[in-house]
Amino acid sequence: MISAFRAEILAVPEPGNIVHHLDGLLIIEDGIIVSCGPYVPPPHDIPVTHFPGKTIVPGFVDAHVHYPQTERIAAHGSQLLEWLDKHIFPAEIAFADRGHSDRIAAFFLDELLRNGTTSALIYATVHTASVDALFEAALTRNMRIVSGKVLMDRDAPDGLRDTVASGRADSEALIARWRGKGRLGYAVTPRFALTSTFDQLVSAGEMVAAHPDVLMHTHMAENLGEVAAVAARFPDSRDYLDAYDRFGLVGPRSVFAHCIHCSDDMFDRMAAKGAHAAFCPTSNLFLGSGLFDLARATAHGVGVAIGTDIGAGTSFSILHTLGEAYKVCQMRGDSLDPFHALHLATVGGARALGIADRVGSLQLGQEADFVVLDPAATPLLARRTAGLSLHDKLFALQILGDDRAIAFTYVAGNLAHERDR
């Protein structure tokens, strides 16, 4: 089936490489982009959907988010370690129940689509039911989702711990069960260094080495108390990154959430190994964890993506998250350009997930995941964006926009969400 979409089109394959068609045409055949350029009337047998006054951008990629924390978003009080004990671990115990997992997974993925997110790297829980539920819901929606069972065999409540053997067996079974299905991918997922024994981290490294198609997804250097605890737990490691590297968990398929309290040397070693950082500004502000140094990470060559980090993160909206990223950069003495921000939320995320050849830049041959932005979605946005340059309009959308600015979300060329009128 062939279809075409007419609107302003914008993509940012690189921060300095902006693809822009003020009046553009995107042509899709069987879910794949076959043409993207200035508007030229297509053959009469190709239906054209016209979005006057709106802008097509690649679907957003959320590089770090926890679906089991959906119902604990906006939980008051405490910093990271206390917040986990008080709010998050009790909530995650419920995901042993498949019915509960199914209900939350469906709501969560629909919320992603409502906010223009078409691909995501997602934490589940220690329970295999939580992964099965998420993957089945993603398969139904044809979304490009990467997830995995959390590995956590110490320092967690009853009902949230596995063992080295069960963590390995369950992960291997999930990889075998879901490999090659739909647009799904697997991530070996130690929660973070403090909640796995040395033997479990060894096992995680072995799985990453044994399966070249899987990612490694975890947290690093989020909170000063956590950093100090890791230093005490791993006295023979030079720093937090080395605590993972010694187990074979640092490489081009590694995504580390947060990376706030990283030295220049840590960033250099991440860049040398091709590891990625997920910048989660709303979460870092909400928990008081610190301010990620985007300019420094980028200067050292670290690949950076954007994560909402629900539920410490406070919004499913990538647009809103980019607005908070701008503010964090301002506090660091840096100004985040809106084109660079869009790059982080599309191609940056796709690279972190290892899917940049398939989504992220509206290039020929890519899967047709895209979002239709409405710069007049609210009376304030309409007034603010009228007559603006592309740069200023995009910036206003990132500062003032949220789910209301997402008019339509398309997945593989098919409508997946339409905003209520």
Residue, then its C-alpha position, 0 to 999 in steps of 0.5 A: m500500500i502506498s500513501a503520501f503525507r504533505a506538510e512542513i517536514l523537519a529532521v536533524p540527522e546531525p546537529g549541524n545537518i538540518v533537513h527541512h522542507l517548508d512544503g514537503l511530501l513524505i511517501i510511504e510504501d508498506g510502512i517504509i519511506v520511499s520518498c521525502g522531499p519538497y512537495v511535487p504532486p504524486p501520481h493520482d492513484i496515491p492518496v495524499t493526507h495534507f496537514p496544513g500549518k503542521t510539521i512532520v518530524p521523526g517519531f521520538v525515541d525515549a532512551h530510558v523509562h520505567y513502565p512499572q513506575t507509571e502509577r508512582i509518577a509524582a511521588h513526594g519526598s526523598q532522594l534516589l535510594e530512599w525514594l526507591d525503598k519508599h515508593i518504587f520497590p513496593a509498586e514493582i512487587a505487583f508486577a508478578d501478576r500478569g494481569h496487572s502487568d498487562r493493564i499497566a503495559a497497555f496504558f503506558l504504551d498508549e501514553l507514549l504514543r499520545n506523546g509522540t514517542t514511537s520507540a523506547l528503551i524500557y525497564a520492566t521488573v524482575h518478573t518475566a511476566s512484566v516483560d511478556a506483557l510489555f512485549e505483547a502490548a508492543l507487538t499489538r501496536n507494532m512499536r519498536i520497543v527494547s526491554g528486558k527482565v531486571l537482574m537484582d539478586r541483592d539489596a531488594p525486598d522479598g518478591l523483587r529478588d532473583t538469583v544468579a541462576s534464575g536471572r540467567a535462565d529467565s533472561e535466556a528464555l525471554i531472549a529466545r521467546w521474543r527474538g525476531k518478533g515484530r519490532l522488538g529488541y532485548a536488553v540485559t538489564p542489571r538494575f544498577a551495580l548495588t543490587s547485583t552480586f558480583d556473580q550476577l554481574v559476571s553472568a550479565g556480562e556473559m549474556v551480553a557477550a553471547h548475544p550480539d543483538v542485545l543491549m545492556h541497559t542500566h543506571m550510573a552515577e545518578n546520585l552522590g549517595e549512590v556513587a559513594a555506596v558503589a565506591a565502597r562496594f567496589p573498592d578495587s574499581r577506579d570509578y563507577l564505570d569501571a565497576y561495570d567495565r570489569f564485568g564486560l558491561v561497557g561497550p557500543r551496545s551499553v546505555f547508561a542512564h543519568c551519568i551526572h557525576c562522571s569524571d572527564d576520564m569516565f566520559d573519555r572511556m565511555a566514548a572510546k567504547g561507544a557507550h551511550a548516556a541517557f540524559c533524564p532532566t526531569s528525573n534528575l531535577f525531581l530527585g535532586s540528583g544533579l545537573f547532567d553536563l551535556a556540553r562536556a559529555t558531547a565534547h568528550g565524544v559520548g553519544v547522548a540520548i533523551g530519557t523521560d525516566i518515568g516515574a522519577g521523571t515527571s512527564f511522558s512528553i519528550l517535548h516537555t523533557l527537552g524544555e527541561a533539558y534546556k533549563v539544565c544546560q542553562m544552569r551549566g552555562d550552556s545553551l541547548d539549540p532546538f535543532h540539537a535537542l530534536h536530534l537528541a530526541t530522534v537520531g540520538g535515541a535511535r543510535a543508543l538503541g542500535i536502530a538508527d538505520r531503521v528510524g530517526s531521520l525520515q531517510l529513504g528505506q527507514e520505517a515510517d515512524f513519524v509525528v505531526l506537530d501542531p504549533a498552534a495546539t494551544p492559544l498560547l502556542a498559536r500566538r507565540t509561534a505565529g510568524l516565527s522562524l523555524h528555529d524559534k518555532l521549534f524552540a517554542l514547541q520544546i518549551l511550551g509544548d506537551d501532549r497537546a502539540i502532538a496532533f498525530t502519531y504514525v507507526a510504520g505508516n499507520l495512524a497510531h494516535e490522533r489527538d482529541r479535537 
